[in-house]
């Protein structure tokens, strides 16, 4: 009986050609999967989703802050674009972000926060709003862009006008959300 099992096992193995065909089929399936799914684009979409979530949270915190504080100056200075890029120079000098003039003739400055303070929600972070005022924290930490680099313009910006209206901006990178720019 043992002899028949050994003999059966010798004749039931895979030939080299069968193994090569199986490996080839798996390789084709793998290539088709990678081309179809495009992992790089999936990572970009994931970062964009993170951006949307972070900015929605930030928008809610600013709205709650505005509900409790009617002073627009508590939301930062006018004609300043606050940038989520870390820089020891408050004017974002190491990033080369100087001033610019808008279509109304207003001169705008860029402002950055140092690395150590970048995500602080006490008014010293990249957004000058004190989310920790009145004994409660509306936001545990300021969000920053998943890439947060000048290269490609992947960072957040915040600005306000004299009436206290604000704008938060980011740039998306996936084809799904940005049309591929």
N, CA and C atoms as a LAMMPS dump frame, in Angstrom:
ITEM: TIMESTEP
0
ITEM: NUMBER OF ATOMS
543
ITEM: BOX BOUNDS ff ff ff
-5.0000000000000000e+02 5.0000000000000000e+02
-5.0000000000000000e+02 5.0000000000000000e+02
-5.0000000000000000e+02 5.0000000000000000e+02
ITEM: ATOMS id mol type element x y z
1 1 1 N 0.817 -1.184 0
2 1 2 C 0 0 0
3 1 3 C 0.866 1.256 0
4 2 1 N 1.901 1.282 0.828
5 2 2 C 2.788 2.44 0.883
6 2 3 C 3.486 2.621 -0.456
7 3 1 N 3.85 1.545 -1.095
8 3 2 C 4.524 1.605 -2.383
9 3 3 C 3.617 2.272 -3.424
10 4 1 N 2.322 1.958 -3.413
11 4 2 C 1.387 2.534 -4.376
12 4 3 C 1.215 4.037 -4.147
13 5 1 N 1.211 4.484 -2.903
14 5 2 C 1.087 5.912 -2.597
15 5 3 C 2.308 6.657 -3.108
16 6 1 N 3.512 6.137 -2.881
17 6 2 C 4.732 6.79 -3.355
18 6 3 C 4.749 6.849 -4.878
19 7 1 N 4.343 5.77 -5.501
20 7 2 C 4.331 5.735 -6.957
21 7 3 C 3.303 6.733 -7.503
22 8 1 N 2.158 6.839 -6.853
23 8 2 C 1.12 7.771 -7.275
24 8 3 C 1.598 9.208 -7.126
25 9 1 N 2.33 9.519 -6.036
26 9 2 C 2.823 10.872 -5.801
27 9 3 C 3.86 11.263 -6.848
28 10 1 N 4.693 10.332 -7.298
29 10 2 C 5.689 10.647 -8.324
30 10 3 C 5.027 11.005 -9.647
31 11 1 N 3.956 10.356 -9.96
32 11 2 C 3.298 10.605 -11.247
33 11 3 C 2.329 11.777 -11.178
34 12 1 N 2.022 12.303 -10.019
35 12 2 C 1.05 13.381 -9.865
36 12 3 C 1.703 14.745 -9.681
37 13 1 N 2.987 14.909 -9.808
38 13 2 C 3.652 16.201 -9.648
39 13 3 C 3.37 17.116 -10.827
40 14 1 N 3.76 18.396 -10.695
41 14 2 C 3.59 19.369 -11.77
42 14 3 C 4.817 19.369 -12.661
43 15 1 N 4.599 19.508 -13.932
44 15 2 C 5.737 19.605 -14.85
45 15 3 C 6.217 21.054 -14.877
46 16 1 N 7.384 21.275 -15.397
47 16 2 C 7.964 22.614 -15.486
48 16 3 C 7.087 23.524 -16.339
49 17 1 N 6.543 23.008 -17.39
50 17 2 C 5.687 23.811 -18.272
51 17 3 C 4.423 24.243 -17.536
52 18 1 N 3.822 23.35 -16.774
53 18 2 C 2.628 23.706 -16.011
54 18 3 C 2.928 24.802 -14.994
55 19 1 N 4.069 24.704 -14.331
56 19 2 C 4.457 25.74 -13.369
57 19 3 C 4.694 27.08 -14.058
58 20 1 N 5.369 27.083 -15.205
59 20 2 C 5.616 28.325 -15.937
60 20 3 C 4.317 28.959 -16.422
61 21 1 N 3.387 28.145 -16.882
62 21 2 C 2.089 28.668 -17.318
63 21 3 C 1.352 29.297 -16.133
64 22 1 N 1.361 28.624 -14.995
65 22 2 C 0.685 29.154 -13.809
66 22 3 C 1.308 30.477 -13.366
67 23 1 N 2.637 30.549 -13.33
68 23 2 C 3.323 31.79 -12.948
69 23 3 C 3.013 32.892 -13.962
70 24 1 N 2.993 32.563 -15.237
71 24 2 C 2.669 33.539 -16.28
72 24 3 C 1.27 34.098 -16.131
73 25 1 N 0.309 33.225 -15.854
74 25 2 C -1.072 33.671 -15.659
75 25 3 C -1.164 34.597 -14.451
76 26 1 N -0.499 34.231 -13.354
77 26 2 C -0.504 35.085 -12.166
78 26 3 C 0.14 36.437 -12.454
79 27 1 N 1.212 36.453 -13.232
80 27 2 C 1.876 37.71 -13.586
81 27 3 C 0.951 38.599 -14.405
82 28 1 N 0.253 38.023 -15.371
83 28 2 C -0.684 38.798 -16.191
84 28 3 C -1.804 39.364 -15.321
85 29 1 N -2.35 38.556 -14.433
86 29 2 C -3.403 39.024 -13.53
87 29 3 C -2.878 40.159 -12.648
88 30 1 N -1.661 40.021 -12.145
89 30 2 C -1.065 41.067 -11.312
90 30 3 C -0.876 42.372 -12.062
91 31 1 N -0.365 42.292 -13.284
92 31 2 C -0.149 43.502 -14.09
93 31 3 C -1.478 44.177 -14.404
94 32 1 N -2.466 43.401 -14.794
95 32 2 C -3.785 43.965 -15.098
96 32 3 C -4.373 44.631 -13.856
97 33 1 N -4.217 44.011 -12.705
98 33 2 C -4.726 44.585 -11.461
99 33 3 C -4.038 45.903 -11.147
100 34 1 N -2.724 45.951 -11.258
101 34 2 C -1.981 47.182 -10.961
102 34 3 C -2.364 48.29 -11.936
103 35 1 N -2.489 47.956 -13.209
104 35 2 C -2.864 48.964 -14.202
105 35 3 C -4.285 49.465 -13.948
106 36 1 N -5.175 48.555 -13.609
107 36 2 C -6.564 48.931 -13.376
108 36 3 C -6.72 49.76 -12.108
109 37 1 N -6.101 49.341 -11.031
110 37 2 C -6.264 50.031 -9.753
111 37 3 C -5.414 51.29 -9.642
112 38 1 N -4.254 51.334 -10.27
113 38 2 C -3.35 52.476 -10.227
114 38 3 C -3.099 52.918 -8.777
115 39 1 N -2.238 52.209 -8.064
116 39 2 C -2.007 52.505 -6.653
117 39 3 C -1.578 53.947 -6.385
118 40 1 N -0.804 54.545 -7.279
119 40 2 C -0.377 55.933 -7.063
120 40 3 C -1.586 56.862 -7.029
121 41 1 N -2.53 56.631 -7.913
122 41 2 C -3.738 57.462 -7.942
123 41 3 C -4.599 57.211 -6.702
124 42 1 N -4.637 55.972 -6.227
125 42 2 C -5.383 55.67 -5.002
126 42 3 C -4.786 56.392 -3.802
127 43 1 N -3.455 56.48 -3.736
128 43 2 C -2.812 57.229 -2.653
129 43 3 C -3.151 58.715 -2.747
130 44 1 N -3.172 59.253 -3.961
131 44 2 C -3.538 60.663 -4.147
132 44 3 C -4.977 60.908 -3.697
133 45 1 N -5.883 60.012 -4.079
134 45 2 C -7.28 60.141 -3.662
135 45 3 C -7.405 60.064 -2.146
136 46 1 N -6.628 59.2 -1.534
137 46 2 C -6.644 59.073 -0.079
138 46 3 C -6.183 60.368 0.585
139 47 1 N -5.12 60.97 0.061
140 47 2 C -4.647 62.248 0.618
141 47 3 C -5.682 63.351 0.403
142 48 1 N -6.348 63.354 -0.752
143 48 2 C -7.385 64.353 -0.999
144 48 3 C -8.55 64.186 -0.027
145 49 1 N -8.938 62.953 0.233
146 49 2 C -10.001 62.695 1.201
147 49 3 C -9.605 63.199 2.58
148 50 1 N -8.359 62.994 2.948
149 50 2 C -7.852 63.509 4.22
150 50 3 C -7.911 65.035 4.247
151 51 1 N -7.571 65.664 3.125
152 51 2 C -7.647 67.132 3.037
153 51 3 C -9.076 67.614 3.27
154 52 1 N -10.033 66.991 2.583
155 52 2 C -11.427 67.405 2.722
156 52 3 C -11.909 67.244 4.159
157 53 1 N -11.555 66.148 4.772
158 53 2 C -11.958 65.893 6.153
159 53 3 C -11.344 66.918 7.107
160 54 1 N -10.06 67.181 6.935
161 54 2 C -9.376 68.15 7.803
162 54 3 C -9.966 69.543 7.656
163 55 1 N -10.22 69.954 6.429
164 55 2 C -10.763 71.293 6.211
165 55 3 C -12.207 71.401 6.685
166 56 1 N -12.972 70.334 6.605
167 56 2 C -14.338 70.35 7.139
168 56 3 C -14.309 70.505 8.658
169 57 1 N -13.402 69.805 9.311
170 57 2 C -13.248 69.936 10.763
171 57 3 C -12.822 71.349 11.128
172 58 1 N -11.884 71.889 10.381
173 58 2 C -11.401 73.248 10.622
174 58 3 C -12.521 74.26 10.411
175 59 1 N -13.297 74.092 9.359
176 59 2 C -14.409 75 9.079
177 59 3 C -15.433 74.975 10.226
178 60 1 N -15.73 73.787 10.744
179 60 2 C -16.672 73.683 11.864
180 60 3 C -16.133 74.389 13.102
181 61 1 N -14.841 74.222 13.373
182 61 2 C -14.242 74.868 14.543
183 61 3 C -14.271 76.387 14.396
184 62 1 N -13.988 76.89 13.206
185 62 2 C -14.019 78.343 12.987
186 62 3 C -15.445 78.866 13.125
187 63 1 N -16.42 78.132 12.619
188 63 2 C -17.818 78.541 12.739
189 63 3 C -18.238 78.598 14.207
190 64 1 N -17.844 77.609 14.996
191 64 2 C -18.145 77.636 16.433
192 64 3 C -17.43 78.794 17.118
193 65 1 N -16.197 79.064 16.725
194 65 2 C -15.456 80.189 17.294
195 65 3 C -16.175 81.5 16.979
196 66 1 N -16.615 81.665 15.744
197 66 2 C -17.321 82.882 15.354
198 66 3 C -18.625 83.046 16.131
199 67 1 N -19.304 81.949 16.415
200 67 2 C -20.563 82.017 17.161
201 67 3 C -20.336 82.543 18.574
202 68 1 N -19.16 82.281 19.133
203 68 2 C -18.843 82.717 20.493
204 68 3 C -18.035 84.007 20.545
205 69 1 N -17.583 84.505 19.402
206 69 2 C -16.714 85.675 19.386
207 69 3 C -17.05 86.514 18.157
208 70 1 N -17.589 87.703 18.383
209 70 2 C -18.011 88.554 17.268
210 70 3 C -16.918 89.508 16.794
211 71 1 N -15.754 89.494 17.423
212 71 2 C -14.663 90.393 17.049
213 71 3 C -13.863 89.795 15.893
214 72 1 N -13.951 90.382 14.681
215 72 2 C -13.213 89.831 13.539
216 72 3 C -11.7 89.816 13.736
217 73 1 N -11.179 90.733 14.554
218 73 2 C -9.722 90.77 14.748
219 73 3 C -9.215 89.538 15.495
220 74 1 N -10.113 88.825 16.194
221 74 2 C -9.712 87.595 16.882
222 74 3 C -9.471 86.454 15.892
223 75 1 N -9.802 86.699 14.632
224 75 2 C -9.621 85.68 13.595
225 75 3 C -8.38 85.931 12.753
226 76 1 N -7.526 86.841 13.198
227 76 2 C -6.299 87.125 12.465
228 76 3 C -6.339 88.495 11.828
229 77 1 N -5.225 88.869 11.243
230 77 2 C -5.093 90.182 10.619
231 77 3 C -5.662 90.174 9.204
232 78 1 N -6.127 91.352 8.788
233 78 2 C -6.572 91.513 7.407
234 78 3 C -5.366 91.517 6.477
235 79 1 N -5.592 91.148 5.267
236 79 2 C -4.57 91.185 4.212
237 79 3 C -3.343 90.342 4.553
238 80 1 N -3.583 89.26 5.261
239 80 2 C -2.529 88.291 5.568
240 80 3 C -3.034 86.916 5.144
241 81 1 N -2.199 86.206 4.417
242 81 2 C -2.508 84.821 4.057
243 81 3 C -1.684 83.942 4.985
244 82 1 N -2.358 83.232 5.871
245 82 2 C -1.689 82.339 6.81
246 82 3 C -1.472 80.999 6.107
247 83 1 N -0.254 80.498 6.171
248 83 2 C 0.156 79.329 5.394
249 83 3 C 0.547 78.198 6.343
250 84 1 N 0.171 76.973 6.014
251 84 2 C 0.463 75.824 6.886
252 84 3 C 1.891 75.306 6.753
253 85 1 N 2.733 75.986 5.992
254 85 2 C 4.132 75.572 5.861
255 85 3 C 4.929 76.048 7.07
256 86 1 N 5.751 75.196 7.669
257 86 2 C 6.544 75.636 8.819
258 86 3 C 7.704 76.527 8.375
259 87 1 N 7.937 77.592 9.123
260 87 2 C 9.053 78.489 8.826
261 87 3 C 9.37 79.289 10.084
262 88 1 N 10.632 79.378 10.408
263 88 2 C 11.051 80.176 11.562
264 88 3 C 10.893 81.666 11.272
265 89 1 N 10.897 82.048 9.992
266 89 2 C 10.647 83.426 9.578
267 89 3 C 9.133 83.609 9.477
268 90 1 N 8.536 84.496 10.288
269 90 2 C 7.079 84.645 10.257
270 90 3 C 6.53 85.089 8.9
271 91 1 N 7.373 85.675 8.056
272 91 2 C 6.935 86.111 6.729
273 91 3 C 7.191 85.055 5.658
274 92 1 N 7.429 83.828 6.069
275 92 2 C 7.642 82.694 5.156
276 92 3 C 8.823 82.929 4.224
277 93 1 N 9.85 83.604 4.726
278 93 2 C 11.003 83.968 3.905
279 93 3 C 11.744 82.796 3.302
280 94 1 N 11.878 81.7 4.032
281 94 2 C 12.632 80.572 3.483
282 94 3 C 11.862 79.865 2.369
283 95 1 N 10.57 80.127 2.27
284 95 2 C 9.77 79.545 1.19
285 95 3 C 9.688 80.481 -0.014
286 96 1 N 10.17 81.704 0.143
287 96 2 C 10.123 82.664 -0.959
288 96 3 C 8.737 83.207 -1.232
289 97 1 N 7.869 83.153 -0.235
290 97 2 C 6.516 83.687 -0.397
291 97 3 C 6.515 85.139 0.056
292 98 1 N 6.591 86.036 -0.848
293 98 2 C 6.607 87.453 -0.509
294 98 3 C 5.207 88.025 -0.469
295 99 1 N 5.133 89.323 -0.602
296 99 2 C 3.836 89.983 -0.629
297 99 3 C 3.308 90.007 -2.063
298 100 1 N 2.019 90.277 -2.184
299 100 2 C 1.402 90.412 -3.503
300 100 3 C 0.272 91.419 -3.408
301 101 1 N -0.114 91.971 -4.533
302 101 2 C -1.187 92.96 -4.595
303 101 3 C -2.383 92.32 -5.297
304 102 1 N -3.564 92.416 -4.664
305 102 2 C -4.762 91.834 -5.281
306 102 3 C -5.368 92.796 -6.303
307 103 1 N -6.479 92.394 -6.906
308 103 2 C -7.109 93.198 -7.955
309 103 3 C -7.688 94.513 -7.439
310 104 1 N -7.873 94.639 -6.118
311 104 2 C -8.376 95.878 -5.521
312 104 3 C -7.259 96.803 -5.06
313 105 1 N -6.02 96.408 -5.289
314 105 2 C -4.88 97.232 -4.888
315 105 3 C -4.407 96.997 -3.461
316 106 1 N -4.947 96.006 -2.781
317 106 2 C -4.53 95.692 -1.411
318 106 3 C -3.265 94.846 -1.43
319 107 1 N -2.316 95.201 -0.572
320 107 2 C -1.09 94.415 -0.447
321 107 3 C -1.298 93.346 0.612
322 108 1 N -1.015 92.118 0.25
323 108 2 C -1.173 90.969 1.135
324 108 3 C 0.199 90.409 1.483
325 109 1 N 0.344 89.936 2.707
326 109 2 C 1.569 89.286 3.178
327 109 3 C 1.265 87.818 3.466
328 110 1 N 2.272 86.991 3.375
329 110 2 C 2.155 85.593 3.807
330 110 3 C 2.706 85.489 5.222
331 111 1 N 2.117 84.626 6.015
332 111 2 C 2.616 84.409 7.369
333 111 3 C 2.666 82.917 7.664
334 112 1 N 3.802 82.477 8.212
335 112 2 C 4.013 81.081 8.599
336 112 3 C 4.254 81.006 10.103
337 113 1 N 4.147 79.822 10.647
338 113 2 C 4.44 79.574 12.061
339 113 3 C 5.667 78.672 12.151
340 114 1 N 6.415 78.783 13.255
341 114 2 C 7.564 77.885 13.43
342 114 3 C 7.116 76.428 13.553
343 115 1 N 8.005 75.518 13.239
344 115 2 C 7.69 74.081 13.287
345 115 3 C 7.126 73.656 14.635
346 116 1 N 7.695 74.181 15.713
347 116 2 C 7.27 73.778 17.058
348 116 3 C 5.834 74.206 17.361
349 117 1 N 5.366 75.267 16.716
350 117 2 C 4.026 75.795 16.992
351 117 3 C 3.011 75.497 15.898
352 118 1 N 3.429 74.904 14.819
353 118 2 C 2.627 74.794 13.604
354 118 3 C 1.206 74.294 13.849
355 119 1 N 1.033 73.252 14.632
356 119 2 C -0.297 72.659 14.828
357 119 3 C -0.969 73.087 16.131
358 120 1 N -0.383 74.013 16.841
359 120 2 C -0.996 74.464 18.103
360 120 3 C -2.283 75.224 17.821
361 121 1 N -3.3 74.922 18.597
362 121 2 C -4.619 75.526 18.402
363 121 3 C -4.869 76.672 19.378
364 122 1 N -3.812 77.217 19.961
365 122 2 C -3.945 78.284 20.953
366 122 3 C -3.697 79.675 20.376
367 123 1 N -3.681 79.805 19.067
368 123 2 C -3.443 81.091 18.42
369 123 3 C -2.019 81.278 17.957
370 124 1 N -1.107 80.401 18.369
371 124 2 C 0.291 80.517 17.934
372 124 3 C 0.612 79.579 16.774
373 125 1 N -0.369 78.793 16.333
374 125 2 C -0.175 77.874 15.209
375 125 3 C -0.276 78.598 13.884
376 126 1 N -0.414 77.845 12.82
377 126 2 C -0.429 78.48 11.501
378 126 3 C -1.687 79.308 11.271
379 127 1 N -2.767 79.022 11.99
380 127 2 C -3.954 79.889 11.993
381 127 3 C -3.961 80.62 13.33
382 128 1 N -4.104 81.957 13.316
383 128 2 C -3.951 82.735 14.553
384 128 3 C -5.179 82.761 15.458
385 129 1 N -6.087 81.843 15.3
386 129 2 C -7.29 81.797 16.136
387 129 3 C -7.006 80.952 17.372
388 130 1 N -7.408 81.47 18.534
389 130 2 C -7.233 80.72 19.774
390 130 3 C -8.454 79.82 19.98
391 131 1 N -8.351 78.593 19.519
392 131 2 C -9.45 77.639 19.65
393 131 3 C -9.56 77.088 21.069
394 132 1 N -8.621 77.436 21.927
395 132 2 C -8.634 76.954 23.311
396 132 3 C -9.164 78.011 24.275
397 133 1 N -9.72 79.09 23.766
398 133 2 C -10.233 80.148 24.632
399 133 3 C -11.495 79.691 25.348
400 134 1 N -11.832 80.402 26.377
401 134 2 C -13.041 80.155 27.169
402 134 3 C -13.054 78.781 27.827
403 135 1 N -11.892 78.235 28.107
404 135 2 C -11.781 76.999 28.859
405 135 3 C -12.154 75.726 28.124
406 136 1 N -12.479 75.821 26.86
407 136 2 C -12.801 74.612 26.105
408 136 3 C -12.025 74.627 24.798
409 137 1 N -11.683 73.457 24.339
410 137 2 C -10.919 73.351 23.104
411 137 3 C -11.848 72.963 21.961
412 138 1 N -11.975 73.869 21.002
413 138 2 C -12.801 73.581 19.831
414 138 3 C -12.079 72.676 18.843
415 139 1 N -10.755 72.634 18.978
416 139 2 C -9.924 71.871 18.05
417 139 3 C -8.664 71.45 18.795
418 140 1 N -8.368 70.161 18.881
419 140 2 C -7.188 69.737 19.643
420 140 3 C -5.868 70.165 19
421 141 1 N -5.826 70.185 17.68
422 141 2 C -4.612 70.593 16.958
423 141 3 C -5.026 71.056 15.568
424 142 1 N -4.277 72.009 15.043
425 142 2 C -4.558 72.476 13.686
426 142 3 C -4.123 71.416 12.682
427 143 1 N -4.955 71.137 11.707
428 143 2 C -4.55 70.167 10.684
429 143 3 C -3.548 70.79 9.719
430 144 1 N -2.7 69.96 9.175
431 144 2 C -1.804 70.388 8.099
432 144 3 C -1.998 69.438 6.927
433 145 1 N -1.648 69.894 5.759
434 145 2 C -1.802 69.099 4.547
435 145 3 C -1.001 67.801 4.659
436 146 1 N -1.502 66.688 4.122
437 146 2 C -0.751 65.426 4.182
438 146 3 C 0.63 65.507 3.529
439 147 1 N 0.783 66.355 2.519
440 147 2 C 2.084 66.541 1.875
441 147 3 C 2.795 67.743 2.498
442 148 1 N 2.096 68.861 2.626
443 148 2 C 2.566 70.1 3.252
444 148 3 C 3.938 70.539 2.734
445 149 1 N 4.005 70.764 1.429
446 149 2 C 5.232 71.234 0.785
447 149 3 C 4.886 72.308 -0.23
448 150 1 N 5.816 73.23 -0.413
449 150 2 C 5.637 74.267 -1.422
450 150 3 C 5.658 73.663 -2.817
451 151 1 N 6.507 72.663 -3.014
452 151 2 C 6.603 71.989 -4.309
453 151 3 C 5.26 71.344 -4.638
454 152 1 N 4.627 71.801 -5.687
455 152 2 C 3.305 71.308 -6.046
456 152 3 C 2.185 72.097 -5.395
457 153 1 N 2.512 73.024 -4.519
458 153 2 C 1.531 73.858 -3.8
459 153 3 C 0.584 73.025 -2.949
460 154 1 N 1.114 71.997 -2.298
461 154 2 C 0.293 71.158 -1.433
462 154 3 C 0.448 71.61 0.009
463 155 1 N -0.33 72.635 0.369
464 155 2 C -0.38 73.167 1.723
465 155 3 C -1.723 73.872 1.879
466 156 1 N -2.086 74.239 3.119
467 156 2 C -3.34 74.938 3.376
468 156 3 C -3.058 76.429 3.524
469 157 1 N -4.05 77.243 3.162
470 157 2 C -3.973 78.68 3.423
471 157 3 C -5.273 79.13 4.075
472 158 1 N -5.162 80.196 4.857
473 158 2 C -6.308 80.787 5.546
474 158 3 C -6.17 82.298 5.458
475 159 1 N -7.264 82.982 5.175
476 159 2 C -7.277 84.446 5.163
477 159 3 C -8.667 84.913 5.571
478 160 1 N -8.736 86.144 6.059
479 160 2 C -10.029 86.723 6.429
480 160 3 C -10.109 88.148 5.901
481 161 1 N -11.337 88.645 5.78
482 161 2 C -11.518 90.031 5.361
483 161 3 C -11.927 90.879 6.558
484 162 1 N -12.186 92.164 6.305
485 162 2 C -12.503 93.083 7.403
486 162 3 C -13.816 92.747 8.099
487 163 1 N -14.722 92.057 7.429
488 163 2 C -16.005 91.698 8.028
489 163 3 C -15.944 90.386 8.805
490 164 1 N -14.821 89.706 8.759
491 164 2 C -14.699 88.441 9.47
492 164 3 C -15.019 87.228 8.615
493 165 1 N -15.308 87.444 7.336
494 165 2 C -15.482 86.303 6.438
495 165 3 C -14.106 85.708 6.184
496 166 1 N -14.058 84.41 6.075
497 166 2 C -12.758 83.763 5.916
498 166 3 C -12.765 82.819 4.72
499 167 1 N -11.576 82.439 4.332
500 167 2 C -11.406 81.499 3.23
501 167 3 C -10.273 80.55 3.589
502 168 1 N -10.522 79.266 3.377
503 168 2 C -9.499 78.242 3.579
504 168 3 C -9.305 77.56 2.23
505 169 1 N -8.062 77.399 1.831
506 169 2 C -7.786 76.8 0.528
507 169 3 C -6.788 75.662 0.633
508 170 1 N -6.91 74.761 -0.308
509 170 2 C -5.94 73.691 -0.488
510 170 3 C -5.932 73.328 -1.964
511 171 1 N -4.995 72.532 -2.342
512 171 2 C -4.926 72.041 -3.716
513 171 3 C -5.044 70.523 -3.671
514 172 1 N -5.92 69.987 -4.505
515 172 2 C -6.057 68.535 -4.586
516 172 3 C -5.098 68.002 -5.639
517 173 1 N -4.763 66.718 -5.515
518 173 2 C -3.783 66.154 -6.441
519 173 3 C -4.298 64.99 -7.275
520 174 1 N -5.413 64.393 -6.911
521 174 2 C -5.895 63.238 -7.678
522 174 3 C -6.705 63.695 -8.886
523 175 1 N -6.74 62.858 -9.894
524 175 2 C -7.525 63.146 -11.094
525 175 3 C -9.007 63.202 -10.739
526 176 1 N -9.427 62.352 -9.835
527 176 2 C -10.833 62.273 -9.449
528 176 3 C -11.351 63.601 -8.907
529 177 1 N -10.556 64.306 -8.114
530 177 2 C -11.013 65.524 -7.463
531 177 3 C -10.516 66.809 -8.11
532 178 1 N -9.511 66.741 -8.954
533 178 2 C -8.959 67.988 -9.486
534 178 3 C -8.88 68.04 -10.996
535 179 1 N -9.248 67.013 -11.657
536 179 2 C -9.115 67.014 -13.103
537 179 3 C -7.681 66.835 -13.552
538 180 1 N -6.801 66.446 -12.634
539 180 2 C -5.425 66.114 -12.981
540 180 3 C -4.434 67.244 -12.945
541 181 1 N -4.769 68.419 -12.351
542 181 2 C -3.777 69.5 -12.315
543 181 3 C -2.812 69.312 -11.248
